[in-house]
Amino acid sequence: MVADTGTEAQRLSWSRTALMARLARTGTAAHVPTAEEAARELSQQEKDAPTLITDGRWPRQLAGNPATIRDQIEQMTKATGAEEVMVQDVIADPEARAHSRALLAQALGVTPDTTDSA
C-alpha cells in the first residue's frame, strides 16, 4: 500500500491483514474490510506487523510513502534479479486505492493502468 505518509499506508494495510485473519478464522470472507472495520478487528500486534524490509527480513506486504516503497521494491528486485513487478493491493476504499496506485506509479516513473480490477 502506498499513501502520502507511512502512517496512512500502514492504516490502509490493515484491510488486507484483517481479510487474511478472517480467512484463517472462518475459511471465507464476504468482503474486504474497511480500514475502520479492520482497526476494530485486529490486535495491536497485527496492526504493528512489519510492512518494510527489516534486518533483511521481507514483510508479508509493503506499506509506506511513495519514496520508501520505491526504495523497497528496488531493493527486492535487485536482490532477486526480477525484471518485472506485479503489484496487488487490497484497499477497500476505491478512492484510496486509486490514489495509492497513482502515487506508486509516479514514484516508479510508470504510467498507471487506469482500469480498476476490483
N, C-alpha and C positions, 0 to 999 in steps of 0.2 A: 504494500500500500504506500502510496506517495501522497503527502499533503504538504501544505505550506510550512508546517512545523513538525518536528519529530513527535511531539506530544499528541498532536491531532492524528498523525499517521498511526501511532500506537493505539489510540482510541478506535480508529476505523478498523484496525486489525482484529479487534475483539469479536466482530461479526463472524469472521472465519473461525476463530478459536471456539466460540460458542456453538457454531454449526458442527464442528468436529466433535465437541463434547456431547452434543445432542445425539449425533450419530453413534458414538461409542456407547452411550447410555441406553438408547432405545432401538438402535438399528435403523432408524428412519428420522428424517427431518422434513417437515412440511414446507418450510421456507427459511430463507437466510434471515437470521435475527438482525434487527437494527442494532446500532452501537449502544443505544439506550437499553434495549432488552438484554443485550449481552452483558452490559455493566451490572445489571441486576442478577444475572445467572452465574457469572464467573466468580471464582475465588480470587483473592488478591494475587495469589501465586500464579494463577492462569493469566491474569491481566498483565503481570510483570514478566511473562515469558520473554526470553530474548528475541529480538527482531533484527539484530545486526550480528555480523560475524564478531565473535569474542574469543580471544585466545585460540584462534584457529578453528573454532567450532562453528559450523554453519547452523543457523536457526531454521526452524520449520517454515518460516515466512520472513520476508523483509518488510520493514516499515520504517519510514523516515522522511526527511525533507528531500527535495529533488537531488541536491548535490551529494548527499550521503548515500542515497540509493544508487545513483550513477556510479559512485566510487565502489560500492559493494558489488554491483554487477560486473564492473570492470575487473575487480579482484577475483571474482568467481570464474569469469571467462578466461582470464589469464591462467588461473590455477588448473583449469580443466582442458584448455585448448579449444573451447567451444567457439564456433564462429557465428552462431545464431543463438538468440534467447527468445523463449516463449514466456510471456507474462500472463499469469492468471490472477485475477483479482476477485475477491468475494466481499463486495461492499454493497449493502442493502440499498442505500440511498442512490438513485440514479444520477443525481447532480454531483454528489461527492465522487461517484465512480468516474464520471466523465472528466471531472476536474483532476482526479488522480492520474488518469490516463494522459491527459494533456500535459500535466507537469512532468510526467516521466518522459513523454515523447520530446518535450522541449529540452529536458536535461540530457537526453541521449542524442539530440540533434536529428531526430527522425520525424517523418510525417505520420501522425496518428491515423489509424483506420477509424473512420467515423461511424462505422456500423456497430450497433450495440448487440452483442451476442447474448445478453441476459434476457 
